[in-house]
Amino acid sequence: MKKNAIQFQKGFSLPDFFERYGTREQCEKALFEWRWPRGFVCPQCGHTHHCLLNTNNLYQCYHCHRQTSLTSGTIFADTKLPLTTWFLAMFLVTQTKNGISALELKRQLGVSYVTAWSIKHKLMQVMKERDEDRPLSGIIQMDDAYWGGERHGGKRGRGAPHKIPFVAAVATNEEQHPIAMRLTQLGSFSRAEIERWADKHLESSCTVVSDGLDCFSAVTRAGCTHVPIVTGGGPQSVKHEELTWVNTMIGNVKRAINGTYHKVGEKHLPRYLAEFCYRFDRRFNLAAMLPRLAYVAVRTPPMPLKFLILTEPNG
């Protein structure tokens, strides 16, 4: 049997990582090139002429005299951790197929749990913000899904208490191969919510294939073509070929979250969902995933711990 080229790609090994980013100097050089690929640019006035103050590693603009550190204004701002720790964290977050928990990250990095949790959520927020404005196109398999709820006793299904609704969408090509996916927490499955979601996350030219849930017809208000398939209930309802990939991804993500994180609160679920989407969408080139994440991280504004803790879910 022919091997799947994506699954069996060489990837980015731990020895490869340490060879490329094993020292502080290597990390600083890489971060500089990702932040200023054409050379230093002052974030205040835009001028490029500068000097490096070696005593505290600050870049000073000759024009406005503003002093800028390599990490200021980025997701790494005000960090007391060495860049080698951040780079190792980015490697672990991007290269683990089912994700890595803050507790495991704590053990691997040798930092406190609070520090590991902060690193983890900052990187997940970078992933989330990166894909927020990248709409799906092509043929979209779409379904409703839920996280949490009563496990023992009580009502089951969509009406179960404490369930967190989220919409799952997988973009496929003409060969029906999955290309990208989006998992977005919603307030409810209503026409208004689906229309708002489709306006933001779908190209107007795409075709949406969904089950018979009435609210999904609202994608037409965003200019999409809608093909509803009445699946019925029970186990057989998830076996329709037209919805194979979206049902597969919902199952994979739920198993991964249960196995890796065990418990995810409603307030932070959007980041965990975004993390899986980010890795899935970029699985075609595992070796490039860390540089791509770091490139976006230096363009993501600082995010204090209190903001991470208080952030409410949004679409």
C-alpha positions as CSV (number, residue, x, y, z in Angstrom):
1,M,0.0,0.0,0.0
2,K,1.3,3.4,-1.0
3,K,2.2,5.6,2.0
4,N,0.4,8.8,2.6
5,A,2.9,11.5,1.7
6,I,1.6,14.0,4.2
7,Q,1.5,11.6,7.1
8,F,5.0,10.2,6.4
9,Q,6.8,13.5,5.6
10,K,10.1,14.0,7.2
11,G,8.8,16.8,9.5
12,F,10.9,18.7,12.0
13,S,12.8,16.5,14.5
14,L,14.1,17.5,17.9
15,P,17.8,17.2,16.7
16,D,16.8,19.5,13.7
17,F,15.3,22.0,16.1
18,F,18.4,22.2,18.4
19,E,20.7,22.5,15.4
20,R,18.7,25.5,14.1
21,Y,17.5,27.2,17.3
22,G,19.6,25.7,20.1
23,T,21.4,28.8,21.3
24,R,20.3,32.3,22.3
25,E,22.2,33.9,19.4
26,Q,20.4,31.6,16.9
27,C,17.0,32.5,18.4
28,E,17.7,36.2,18.4
29,K,18.9,36.2,14.8
30,A,15.8,34.2,13.6
31,L,13.4,36.5,15.6
32,F,15.0,39.6,14.1
33,E,14.7,38.3,10.6
34,W,11.0,37.3,11.1
35,R,10.2,40.7,12.7
36,W,12.2,42.9,10.3
37,P,12.9,40.8,7.1
38,R,14.2,43.9,5.3
39,G,16.1,45.2,8.3
40,F,15.2,47.2,11.3
41,V,12.2,49.6,11.0
42,C,11.4,51.9,13.9
43,P,7.8,51.1,15.1
44,Q,7.2,54.7,16.0
45,C,8.4,56.7,13.0
46,G,9.2,54.1,10.4
47,H,12.8,55.1,9.9
48,T,15.5,52.4,9.4
49,H,18.7,54.1,10.5
50,H,19.5,52.9,14.0
51,C,22.2,51.7,16.4
52,L,22.3,48.7,18.7
53,L,22.9,49.6,22.4
54,N,24.8,46.5,23.4
55,T,24.5,47.2,27.1
56,N,20.8,46.2,27.1
57,N,20.2,44.9,23.6
58,L,18.0,47.8,22.5
59,Y,17.7,49.2,19.0
60,Q,17.7,53.0,19.0
61,C,16.3,55.0,16.1
62,Y,18.5,57.8,14.9
63,H,15.5,59.8,13.8
64,C,13.1,59.8,16.9
65,H,15.5,58.2,19.4
66,R,13.0,55.6,20.4
67,Q,14.5,52.5,21.9
68,T,13.0,49.2,20.9
69,S,13.8,45.7,22.2
70,L,13.6,42.6,20.0
71,T,10.4,41.5,21.7
72,S,8.7,44.7,22.6
73,G,5.2,45.1,21.0
74,T,5.0,41.4,20.3
75,I,3.5,38.4,22.0
76,F,6.9,37.9,23.7
77,A,6.9,41.4,25.3
78,D,8.1,41.7,28.9
79,T,9.1,38.1,29.1
80,K,11.7,37.1,31.6
81,L,12.2,33.7,30.0
82,P,15.1,33.2,27.6
83,L,14.1,33.0,23.9
84,T,15.4,29.4,23.8
85,T,12.6,28.4,26.2
86,W,10.0,30.2,24.0
87,F,11.4,28.5,20.8
88,L,11.2,25.1,22.5
89,A,7.6,25.8,23.5
90,M,6.7,26.7,19.9
91,F,8.3,23.5,18.7
92,L,6.3,21.4,21.2
93,V,3.1,23.2,20.5
94,T,3.4,22.9,16.7
95,Q,4.9,19.4,16.3
96,T,2.7,17.4,18.7
97,K,-0.2,16.0,16.7
98,N,-2.8,16.0,19.5
99,G,-1.5,19.1,21.3
100,I,0.4,19.4,24.5
101,S,-1.1,20.3,27.9
102,A,0.2,23.1,30.1
103,L,1.2,20.5,32.7
104,E,3.3,18.6,30.2
105,L,4.7,21.9,28.9
106,K,5.7,22.7,32.4
107,R,7.7,19.5,32.7
108,Q,9.3,19.8,29.3
109,L,10.3,23.5,29.7
110,G,11.3,23.3,33.4
111,V,9.1,26.3,34.3
112,S,6.1,26.8,36.7
113,Y,2.6,25.7,35.8
114,V,1.4,29.3,35.6
115,T,4.2,30.2,33.3
116,A,3.6,27.2,31.1
117,W,-0.1,28.0,31.0
118,S,0.6,31.6,30.0
119,I,3.0,30.5,27.2
120,K,0.5,27.9,25.9
121,H,-2.4,30.3,25.8
122,K,-0.4,33.1,24.3
123,L,0.7,30.8,21.4
124,M,-2.9,29.5,21.0
125,Q,-4.1,33.1,20.8
126,V,-1.6,33.8,18.1
127,M,-3.0,30.9,16.2
128,K,-6.6,32.0,16.7
129,E,-6.0,35.6,15.6
130,R,-4.0,34.4,12.5
131,D,-6.9,32.4,11.1
132,E,-9.8,34.7,12.2
133,D,-9.8,36.6,8.9
134,R,-8.9,33.7,6.6
135,P,-12.2,32.5,5.1
136,L,-12.7,29.0,3.8
137,S,-13.4,28.4,0.1
138,G,-14.4,25.5,-2.1
139,I,-16.8,22.8,-1.0
140,I,-17.5,23.1,2.7
141,Q,-18.7,20.2,4.8
142,M,-20.5,21.7,7.8
143,D,-22.0,20.3,11.0
144,D,-23.1,21.3,14.5
145,A,-21.1,20.0,17.5
146,Y,-21.0,20.4,21.2
147,W,-18.4,20.2,24.0
148,G,-19.1,19.1,27.6
149,G,-22.5,18.6,29.1
150,E,-23.9,16.0,31.4
151,R,-22.0,12.7,31.3
152,H,-24.1,10.7,33.7
153,G,-27.9,10.9,33.8
154,G,-29.9,13.9,32.8
155,K,-30.9,14.9,29.3
156,R,-28.7,13.9,26.4
157,G,-28.2,15.4,22.9
158,R,-28.5,19.0,21.9
159,G,-30.7,20.0,24.8
160,A,-28.4,18.6,27.5
161,P,-27.3,21.2,30.1
162,H,-23.9,22.9,30.1
163,K,-23.1,21.9,26.5
164,I,-21.0,24.4,24.6
165,P,-22.1,24.7,20.9
166,F,-19.5,25.1,18.2
167,V,-19.8,24.9,14.4
168,A,-17.4,22.6,12.5
169,A,-16.5,23.3,8.8
170,V,-14.1,21.5,6.6
171,A,-13.1,22.8,3.2
172,T,-12.5,20.1,0.6
173,N,-11.1,20.3,-3.0
174,E,-12.6,18.8,-6.1
175,E,-11.1,15.4,-5.2
176,Q,-12.9,15.6,-1.9
177,H,-9.6,15.8,0.0
178,P,-9.7,18.0,3.2
179,I,-7.7,21.2,2.9
180,A,-8.6,23.3,5.9
181,M,-11.0,23.5,8.7
182,R,-12.6,26.0,11.1
183,L,-14.1,25.2,14.5
184,T,-15.9,28.2,16.1
185,Q,-17.7,28.4,19.4
186,L,-21.2,29.9,19.0
187,G,-23.8,31.3,21.4
188,S,-26.4,29.1,19.9
189,F,-27.4,27.4,16.6
190,S,-29.7,30.2,15.3
191,R,-30.0,31.6,11.8
192,A,-28.6,34.9,13.0
193,E,-25.5,33.2,14.5
194,I,-24.8,31.1,11.4
195,E,-25.3,34.1,9.1
196,R,-22.8,36.1,11.1
197,W,-20.4,33.2,11.2
198,A,-20.6,32.6,7.4
199,D,-20.1,36.3,6.6
200,K,-16.8,36.1,8.5
201,H,-15.5,32.6,7.8
202,L,-16.7,31.6,4.3
203,E,-16.1,32.9,0.8
204,S,-19.3,33.9,-0.8
205,S,-18.5,31.6,-3.8
206,C,-18.3,28.4,-1.7
207,T,-20.8,25.5,-1.6
208,V,-21.9,24.4,1.9
209,V,-23.0,20.8,2.4
210,S,-24.7,20.3,5.8
211,D,-27.3,18.1,7.5
212,G,-30.9,19.2,7.7
213,L,-30.5,21.5,10.7
214,D,-32.6,24.5,9.8
215,C,-30.3,27.3,10.8
216,F,-27.6,26.2,8.3
217,S,-29.7,27.5,5.5
218,A,-28.7,31.0,6.7
219,V,-25.3,30.6,4.8
220,T,-27.2,31.6,1.7
221,R,-27.6,35.1,3.2
222,A,-23.8,35.3,3.0
223,G,-23.9,34.5,-0.7
224,C,-23.0,30.8,-0.3
225,T,-24.8,27.9,-2.0
226,H,-26.4,25.5,0.4
227,V,-26.9,21.7,-0.1
228,P,-28.8,20.2,2.8
229,I,-28.7,16.5,3.4
230,V,-31.3,15.0,5.7
231,T,-29.3,12.5,7.8
232,G,-31.8,11.5,10.4
233,G,-30.8,10.5,13.9
234,G,-28.7,7.7,15.5
235,P,-25.3,6.4,14.7
236,Q,-26.0,6.1,11.0
237,S,-26.5,9.8,10.7
238,V,-22.7,10.4,10.8
239,K,-21.9,7.9,8.1
240,H,-23.0,9.9,5.1
241,E,-20.2,10.2,2.5
242,E,-20.9,13.8,1.8
243,L,-20.2,14.7,5.5
244,T,-17.4,12.2,6.1
245,W,-14.6,14.7,6.7
246,V,-16.4,17.0,9.0
247,N,-17.7,14.1,11.2
248,T,-14.2,12.6,11.2
249,M,-12.6,15.9,12.3
250,I,-15.2,16.5,15.1
251,G,-14.4,13.0,16.4
252,N,-10.6,13.5,16.2
253,V,-10.7,16.8,17.9
254,K,-12.9,15.7,20.8
255,R,-10.8,12.6,21.4
256,A,-7.6,14.7,21.3
257,I,-9.0,17.3,23.7
258,N,-10.3,14.6,26.1
259,G,-7.0,12.7,25.9
260,T,-4.6,15.7,26.2
261,Y,-6.4,18.3,28.2
262,H,-9.2,16.3,30.0
263,K,-11.0,19.5,31.0
264,V,-11.5,22.7,29.0
265,G,-13.5,25.7,30.2
266,E,-16.0,27.5,28.1
267,K,-14.1,30.7,28.3
268,H,-10.9,29.2,26.8
269,L,-12.4,26.7,24.4
270,P,-12.1,28.9,21.3
271,R,-8.3,28.9,21.7
272,Y,-8.1,25.1,22.0
273,L,-10.3,24.7,18.9
274,A,-8.2,27.3,17.0
275,E,-5.0,25.4,17.9
276,F,-6.2,22.2,16.2
277,C,-7.4,24.1,13.1
278,Y,-4.0,25.9,12.9
279,R,-2.0,22.6,12.9
280,F,-4.5,20.9,10.6
281,D,-4.4,23.6,8.0
282,R,-0.6,23.6,7.9
283,R,0.0,19.9,8.1
284,F,1.3,19.8,4.6
285,N,4.7,21.2,5.7
286,L,5.5,20.4,9.3
287,A,9.0,21.8,9.1
288,A,7.6,25.3,8.3
289,M,5.1,25.4,11.1
290,L,7.4,26.8,13.8
291,P,8.8,29.7,11.6
292,R,5.2,30.5,10.4
293,L,4.0,30.7,14.0
294,A,6.9,32.8,15.1
295,Y,6.5,35.2,12.1
296,V,2.9,35.8,13.2
297,A,3.8,35.9,16.9
298,V,6.1,39.0,16.4
299,R,3.1,40.7,14.7
300,T,0.7,39.9,17.5
301,P,0.3,42.6,20.2
302,P,1.4,41.8,23.8
303,M,-1.1,39.8,25.9
304,P,-0.8,40.1,29.7
305,L,-1.8,37.1,31.8
306,K,-4.9,38.9,33.2
307,F,-6.2,39.3,29.7
308,L,-5.7,35.6,28.9
309,I,-7.6,34.7,32.0
310,L,-10.5,37.1,31.5
311,T,-10.9,36.7,27.7
312,E,-14.5,35.8,26.8
313,P,-15.2,33.5,23.7
314,N,-16.1,35.1,20.4
315,G,-16.6,34.0,16.9
